[in-house]
Each structure stands twice: as structure tokens, then as C-alpha cells.
Amino acid sequence: MRPLQISPETAVKLSQKLGVPLEHLMHMPQHILLQKIAELGREQPDKDQADKKEEQ
């Protein structure tokens, strides 16, 4: 399996967001990485709505 074809900056940001060591992220199967990114995307709108409610 070859490493993911992403930039170093993107890899660092993803590893921080996912809480996964950089080495694990670079060798993670692509379908699993996409699933985790989708989960982050689903969580993000919930946080945005909570932030908007707090501002009001």
C-alpha cells in the first residue's frame, strides 16, 4: 500500500483533527480516511449551530 498523496500541511492538520499520529495517517487506507473525514464533516455543523446559539 502506498502512502496517501496529500501535502505535508494537510497531513499535519488532519492528524491533529482526527487525533491520529501522522505516521498512522499516512498509511491509513484511503476509504477509512474518507470515512473519518465524513464523520468530522457531520460533527462540524453541530458545533457551528451550538456556537451561533451561544452568541445570541
N, C-alpha and C positions, 0 to 999 in steps of 0.2 A: 504494500500500500504506500503510495507516495504522499508526502506532506501536502497540506492544503495550499492552494495557490492564492494566498491573501497577503496583503502588505504587512510589514512588521508592526506598524502603528495600529492597524485593525486587529491584529492578533493580540496585542497587549490590551487593547480596550475590551475585546471580547473575553479574554481570560479574566479580567477584573470583574466584568459584569456577571459572568457565569460562575465565578468563584472556582475556576479550574486552573491548575498550573499550566503555564504556557506550553511546556513540553507535551502535556496530555492533549491540549487543544490542537496543536499542530498535527498530531497523529490520530485525532478523532475521526471516525468515519463521517463522511460528508452528510449522510442522511440523519445521523444523530445530531450533528451540529445544527443543521437546519431546523430540526425539531426543537432544540433548546432555544434557538433564536426566535422561533414562533411563540414559544412559551413566554419569553421576555416581552414580545410584542403584545401579547394578551394581557400581561400584568401591567404594562406601562399605561394604557388608557385608564385603568382603575386608579392608579396613583395620580394621574393628571386630574381626574374628576375630584378626588379627595382634596387635592391642593386647591382647586377652584372653590370648593365649598368652604374651606378654611379661610380663604381670602375675603369671602362675602360676609 
